[in-house]
Amino acid sequence: MPQLKFSKTCPICGRKSLIPVYCLGKKVTCGHCHGDFRATDTTGSSEQGSELMDRAEALLATNGIRRHNPAF
């Protein structure tokens, strides 16, 4: 099964990373510079971010995957 990912630019080194959707809102580490940052989608407004989270939740639920921390 393919893993759903989104692109995020590291705020420290500027390199783009592909981050799994289930990491949205969580702290991730850049594979290049090892800097820590929060995996957020900055392509749209907060309303669009909410829509993205809803879509991600629905897709994860259809595959039997549940978020471990609902407060992210």
WOCORVEN-V628284 format. One record per run of one state. SS is the DSSP state (hx for helix, st for strand, lp for the rest). FROM is the first residue (numbers start at 0). LEN is the number of residues. If there is no record, write none. Layout:
SS|FROM|LEN  SS|FROM|LEN
This chain:
lp|0|4  st|4|5  lp|9|6  st|15|5  hx|20|3  lp|23|3  st|26|3  lp|29|6  st|35|3  lp|38|7  hx|45|17  lp|62|10
